[in-house]
């Protein structure tokens, strides 16, 4: 199954691939077998909103080989506009489904992100990788890194980081450093690993490591995962979710309905 199979669905200037999570895994497995690398972006309402005004965010989207909707409001808007996306495809789910798929082929992943090591407890990237390896038969762990906060501002630390990831020659790299930092890191790594796939997966590494609890499945299915995140991190997320993202989502849905 090739990427060219899918005609993108446009939402507010961004084209989304009308593709299921299972199809994402099939595309990536096929591409890796053929020696082709790529990049998956999973925009939510906040990223789509930023793409309208931030040229750097737009560049990340333009560089993506697959763009899938990580947010039920995006799926609802596509249905209202008459060009429905089949389902939500979240980075927090892809870290599992891609790992299982690559495990079938004996492929390798590299995990970046998570919480730092403390009091004899391994860092989050290592614990997430250990769990993926234990639950995804055949999966190989090429390596893990939990870089210090602000490492990207130190050129030597950044170069060392990239050298370690590139030297491990992974088939796929999960980068859980938060948007947009993770996308800037992926852009730099792609030049050194042209045959690898990359996914900016946000909090997914923390979810897999068990450091942050993901919303219950019923909240994920009904588009209420944002409410769970808001409840766990109100100070950090309240302004973004309520002041910026909610009004934008309502506007997007209204525009889609008119179309």
Secondary structure, 3 states (H helix, E strand, C coil): CCHHHCCCEEECCEEECCCCHHHHHHHHHHHHHCCCCEEEECCCHHHHHHHCCCHHHHHHHHHCCEECCCCHHHHHHHHHCCCCCCCCCCHHHHHHHHHHHHHHCCCEEEEEECCCCECCECCHHHHHHHHHHHHCCCCEEEEEECCCCCHHHCHHHHHHHHHHHHHHCCCEEEEECCCCHHHHHHHHHHHHCCCCEEEECCCHHHHHHCCCCCCCHHHHHCCCHHHHHHHHCHHHHHHHHHHHHHHHHHHHHHHHHHC
